[in-house]
C-alpha cells in the first residue's frame, strides 16, 4: 500500500478518534450540568442594548442587585432563602431597581424571571461550569437586546471586578459540600482547547510527492 494511502487512513482514524473523544466530553459535560442544574442558582443580567452606556449601566445594576440580595438573605443564606426572597419581594426589588436605573440616567425598567435557563460553558475564576439548563434568576433591562452578564448566585461565585476574577475559598468550600466530590473536581478541571488547522490540498500534494519519489 502506498505512503499516501497509509497516511490517509491514519488521518481518518485519528479524526474519528478525536471526534469520539470530543463526543464523550460533551456527553459527560451534559450529565454534569444536569446534576448541577437544580443544586446551584445562576444569575443572569441582560442589558437593554450594546451601547456603551447600557453596558456600563448593566454592570451597575448587577452590583446593586447583588448588594441588595445578599443584604436581605445574608452571605450564608441558602438557595431556598434567595428564591423565597425574590418570589416574595421581587416586584418591590424591581421597582427599586427601576428607580436606581433612573438615578443613573437610564430610561427603562427591569423585570425579574425565576426558572430554568440555558447557559453556555462559562469560566468563573478557576472553575468551569458546563453548558446546560440551570435554575436561574434572570433580570432583563429595558428591551433586553444587549450582551449578558452572568455568575453563580448560590453558592456565591460572583465577583464584581473582572481584574480580580478569583472565586473565594469559602465559596468553593460551600460548593464542595453541596455536590458529589467527583462533580466538584470536574468543575476545577478545564478541558483542553483543541485547534485544528487542516490544509488538505498542501497535505495531499506533499503525500503525492513522497509517494511518487518512493
C-alpha positions in Angstrom: 0.0 0.0 0.0 1.4 3.5 -0.9 2.6 6.0 1.6 -0.2 8.3 0.5 -2.9 5.7 1.3 -1.3 4.7 4.6 -1.2 8.4 5.7 -4.8 9.0 4.5 -6.1 6.0 6.5 -4.1 7.1 9.6 -5.5 10.6 9.3 -9.1 9.3 9.0 -8.6 7.1 12.1 -7.2 10.0 14.0 -10.1 12.2 13.1 -12.6 9.5 14.1 -10.8 9.0 17.4 -10.8 12.8 18.2 -14.5 13.1 17.2 -15.4 10.2 19.5 -13.3 11.7 22.3 -15.0 15.1 21.9 -18.4 13.5 21.8 -17.6 11.7 25.1 -16.5 15.0 26.7 -19.8 16.7 25.5 -21.9 13.8 26.9 -20.0 13.9 30.3 -20.4 17.7 30.5 -24.1 17.4 29.7 -24.7 15.0 32.5 -22.7 17.2 34.9 -24.8 20.2 34.0 -27.9 18.2 34.5 -26.8 17.2 38.0 -25.7 20.8 38.9 -28.8 22.4 37.3 -31.0 22.0 40.4 -28.3 22.4 43.0 -26.9 25.8 42.2 -28.6 29.1 41.3 -27.2 31.1 38.4 -27.7 34.9 38.0 -28.2 36.5 34.6 -28.4 40.2 33.8 -29.3 41.3 30.2 -28.6 44.8 29.1 -31.1 47.0 27.2 -28.6 47.3 24.2 -24.9 47.1 23.4 -24.4 50.9 23.6 -21.6 51.7 26.0 -23.9 53.5 28.3 -26.3 50.5 28.6 -23.4 48.1 29.1 -22.0 50.2 31.9 -25.4 50.5 33.4 -25.9 46.8 33.3 -22.8 46.3 35.5 -24.0 49.0 37.9 -27.4 47.2 38.2 -25.6 43.9 38.7 -23.6 45.3 41.6 -26.8 47.0 43.0 -28.8 43.8 42.9 -26.1 41.6 44.3 -25.7 44.0 47.2 -29.5 44.1 47.9 -30.0 40.3 47.6 -27.1 39.4 50.0 -28.1 42.3 52.3 -31.6 40.7 52.7 -30.6 37.0 52.9 -27.1 37.3 54.2 -23.9 35.8 52.7 -24.8 32.5 54.4 -28.3 32.3 53.0 -29.4 29.2 51.3 -30.7 28.8 47.7 -34.2 28.5 49.1 -33.8 31.7 51.1 -32.7 33.6 48.0 -35.6 32.2 45.8 -38.1 32.8 48.6 -37.0 36.4 49.0 -37.2 37.1 45.2 -40.6 35.4 44.9 -42.0 37.4 47.8 -40.3 40.7 47.3 -39.2 40.5 43.7 -41.7 43.1 42.4 -40.6 45.6 45.1 -37.0 44.9 44.3 -37.6 45.6 40.6 -39.3 48.8 41.4 -36.3 49.8 43.5 -34.0 48.7 40.6 -36.1 50.9 38.2 -35.5 53.9 40.5 -31.8 53.1 40.6 -31.7 53.0 36.8 -33.4 56.3 36.6 -30.9 57.8 39.1 -28.1 56.6 36.8 -29.6 58.3 33.8 -31.4 55.3 32.3 -34.9 55.5 30.8 -36.2 51.9 31.3 -37.3 49.4 33.9 -36.2 46.0 34.9 -38.1 42.7 35.0 -37.4 39.6 37.0 -37.7 36.0 35.9 -37.1 32.9 38.0 -36.9 29.4 36.4 -34.7 27.2 34.2 -32.4 29.0 31.8 -29.8 27.7 29.3 -26.2 28.8 29.9 -23.2 28.3 27.7 -20.0 27.0 29.1 -18.7 29.6 31.5 -15.4 30.1 33.4 -15.6 31.5 37.0 -12.0 32.0 38.1 -10.5 28.6 38.0 -13.9 26.8 37.8 -15.6 25.8 34.6 -19.4 25.3 34.6 -20.5 23.2 31.5 -23.3 24.4 29.2 -26.8 23.3 30.2 -30.1 24.3 31.8 -29.8 25.6 35.3 -32.1 27.1 37.9 -31.6 30.8 37.5 -32.6 34.3 38.4 -32.8 36.5 35.2 -33.0 40.2 35.2 -33.9 41.9 31.9 -33.2 45.6 31.5 -35.4 47.5 29.1 -35.6 45.7 25.7 -33.1 43.1 26.8 -31.2 43.3 23.4 -27.7 43.7 24.8 -24.9 41.5 25.9 -25.3 39.4 29.0 -23.5 39.2 32.3 -23.8 36.1 34.5 -22.5 34.4 37.6 -23.5 31.9 40.2 -25.7 33.4 42.8 -25.7 30.3 45.1 -23.3 29.4 46.3 -21.8 32.9 45.9 -19.3 32.6 43.0 -20.0 36.2 41.8 -17.0 38.5 41.6 -17.5 42.2 40.8 -14.1 43.0 39.4 -13.1 41.3 36.2 -9.5 42.1 37.0 -9.8 40.0 40.2 -11.7 37.1 38.9 -11.0 34.8 41.8 -13.6 32.6 43.5 -13.3 32.9 47.3 -12.2 29.7 49.0 -15.2 29.9 51.3 -17.5 29.7 48.3 -15.6 26.8 46.9 -15.9 25.0 50.3 -19.6 25.6 50.2 -20.0 24.2 46.7 -17.8 21.2 47.6 -20.2 20.4 50.5 -23.2 20.6 48.2 -22.2 18.4 45.3 -20.6 15.0 44.7 -16.8 15.1 45.1 -16.3 13.9 41.5 -18.5 16.7 40.2 -16.7 19.3 42.3 -13.3 18.3 40.9 -14.7 18.1 37.4 -15.6 21.8 37.7 -12.0 22.6 38.6 -10.7 20.7 35.5 -10.9 22.8 32.3 -11.0 20.8 29.1 -8.0 21.5 26.9 -8.7 23.7 23.9 -8.0 21.9 20.7 -7.3 23.8 17.5 -7.3 22.0 14.2 -5.7 23.5 11.1 -6.3 21.3 8.0 -4.6 22.4 4.8 -5.8 19.4 2.8 -4.5 20.5 -0.6 -1.0 21.1 0.7 -1.0 17.9 2.7 -2.2 15.9 -0.2 0.4 17.4 -2.6 3.1 16.5 -0.1 1.9 12.9 0.2 1.7 12.7 -3.6 5.3 13.9 -3.9 6.6 11.4 -1.3 4.6 8.6 -2.9 5.9 9.3 -6.4 9.5 9.6 -5.2 9.3 6.3 -3.4 
